[in-house]
Structures are given as C-alpha cells and as structure tokens.
C-alpha cells in the first residue's frame, strides 16, 4: 500500500472536481436560462427572431442557456418578479439559480448578440465551477483558492 502525501491528495481532488465541473457544463447541466422580453410590433424583436431566433435552439449556447420568451404586456412569470417590470424590448436576461447574471439591451446584429451572450455564458460557467468547488470544500474536502 502506497501512502500519499496530503499535497498529492489535494491536487488529485482538485483535478477531479474541475473535470466534473467541466463535464457537467459541457453536457448542459447548468441550470440557467436566457429570458427574452419582447412585444408585438417590435422591429428589433422581429429582426432577432429572423436572424437568431429560428435557429437558436440548435446552438451550443441554447444548451447552456435555453430561451424563454416573455411578453412585456402579459403576466409576469412568478419566478421572474425579482427583475421587476420591463418596458423596453428586446431585452435579454441571463438567469442562473434565481439570480440575474447579466443582460443585453436591444439587438443590432447576430455577431454582436452572440459576442455579448458569450460573455454572460462565461460568467455562468465560472459561477458554476466556483460553486462546485465551494460545495466540495464545505463538505470536508480540501479548500481550493482559484485566481481567474
């Protein structure tokens, strides 16, 4: 039987936690969503639907932050009440575990939209990696300090 030093056990545990976190995120296990606030007659909303909306559900982004459309003149979903009423469209809000991660106001073009959405998705991934490590540490595992 080989005895392992605390440092090697610490490094092994950290590696496993990171692999599990990356694996979960790549499988779309992140509990996040993209809420799109829209209204009928909104030119920018219609343009987004034409350029992005018709294929969004097929994208890698949709696996991480699936789309939820909300009409600003309809009933505000209970789980989104913490965001308050919205008067401008389109507005895209990335929500993860009941918290607002960030938002995109308006729509100019596909490239700009996916660039901004990519930044918000990175925040979701980072937040979920940190949560996974913190959870393991709080359950008696090694404490891991990361600099990103």
C-alpha positions in Angstrom: 0.0 0.0 0.0 1.4 3.4 -1.0 0.9 6.3 1.3 0.1 9.6 -0.4 1.1 13.0 0.8 -1.6 15.5 1.7 -0.4 17.6 -1.2 -0.9 14.9 -3.8 -4.3 14.1 -2.4 -5.2 17.8 -2.5 -4.0 18.0 -6.2 -5.9 14.9 -7.2 -9.1 16.1 -5.6 -8.9 19.5 -7.2 -8.3 17.9 -10.6 -11.3 15.6 -10.2 -13.6 18.5 -9.1 -12.5 20.6 -12.1 -13.1 17.6 -14.5 -16.6 17.0 -13.0 -17.5 20.7 -13.3 -16.3 20.9 -17.0 -18.1 17.6 -17.8 -21.4 18.9 -16.3 -21.2 22.2 -18.1 -20.4 20.5 -21.4 -23.5 18.3 -21.0 -25.7 21.3 -20.5 -26.3 20.6 -16.8 -26.1 24.2 -16.0 -29.4 25.4 -14.6 -29.5 28.7 -16.4 -31.8 30.4 -18.9 -32.0 33.3 -21.3 -35.2 35.2 -20.9 -36.1 37.4 -23.8 -38.5 40.3 -23.1 -40.5 41.1 -26.2 -43.6 42.7 -27.5 -45.7 42.6 -30.7 -44.7 45.2 -33.3 -41.1 45.4 -32.0 -38.9 45.7 -35.1 -35.7 44.7 -33.3 -37.5 41.7 -31.7 -38.7 40.6 -35.2 -35.2 41.0 -36.6 -33.7 38.9 -33.7 -36.3 36.2 -34.4 -35.4 36.2 -38.1 -31.6 36.2 -37.7 -31.1 34.3 -34.4 -34.4 33.0 -33.0 -35.3 30.5 -35.7 -32.0 28.5 -35.1 -31.2 29.5 -31.5 -32.5 26.2 -30.1 -29.9 24.3 -32.3 -26.9 26.2 -30.9 -24.4 25.3 -28.2 -25.5 28.5 -26.4 -29.1 27.2 -26.1 -27.8 24.0 -24.4 -26.3 26.2 -21.7 -29.0 29.0 -21.6 -32.2 27.8 -23.2 -34.5 30.5 -24.4 -37.6 31.7 -22.6 -39.7 34.4 -24.2 -41.7 36.8 -22.1 -44.3 39.3 -23.5 -43.9 42.5 -21.6 -47.7 43.2 -21.8 -48.6 39.7 -20.4 -48.5 38.3 -16.9 -45.0 38.5 -15.4 -43.8 34.9 -14.5 -43.6 34.5 -10.8 -40.0 33.3 -10.8 -39.0 36.5 -12.7 -40.8 39.0 -10.5 -37.5 39.8 -8.8 -36.4 41.5 -12.1 -39.3 44.0 -11.9 -41.4 45.0 -14.9 -39.7 45.7 -18.2 -40.8 48.4 -20.6 -38.2 48.1 -23.4 -37.7 45.4 -25.9 -35.9 43.4 -26.8 -34.1 42.8 -23.5 -32.3 39.5 -22.8 -31.5 38.5 -19.3 -29.4 35.5 -18.3 -30.6 34.0 -15.1 -28.9 31.2 -13.1 -30.2 29.6 -9.9 -32.7 32.5 -9.4 -30.0 35.2 -9.8 -29.5 37.7 -12.7 -26.1 37.1 -14.2 -26.4 39.9 -16.8 -28.5 41.4 -19.5 -28.3 42.6 -23.1 -30.4 45.6 -24.1 -31.6 45.7 -27.7 -30.5 43.9 -30.8 -28.2 45.2 -33.6 -26.9 42.1 -35.3 -26.2 38.4 -34.9 -22.4 38.8 -34.3 -22.9 41.5 -31.6 -25.6 39.4 -29.9 -23.6 36.2 -29.7 -20.5 38.2 -28.6 -22.4 39.7 -25.6 -24.2 36.4 -24.9 -20.8 34.6 -24.9 -19.5 36.9 -22.1 -22.6 36.2 -20.0 -22.3 32.4 -20.6 -18.7 32.6 -19.4 -19.9 34.2 -16.1 -22.4 31.3 -15.7 -19.7 28.7 -16.3 -17.3 30.4 -13.9 -20.0 30.8 -11.2 -20.9 27.1 -11.5 -17.3 25.9 -11.4 -16.8 28.0 -8.2 -20.0 26.7 -6.7 -19.0 23.1 -7.3 -15.6 23.6 -5.7 -17.0 25.5 -2.7 -19.6 22.8 -2.1 -16.9 20.1 -2.1 -14.8 22.2 0.3 -17.7 22.8 2.7 -18.3 19.1 2.9 -14.9 18.4 4.4 -12.9 18.4 1.2 -9.8 20.5 0.6 -10.2 24.3 0.4 -9.2 25.5 -3.1 -8.4 29.1 -3.9 -8.5 30.0 -7.5 -7.4 33.1 -9.4 -9.1 33.6 -12.7 
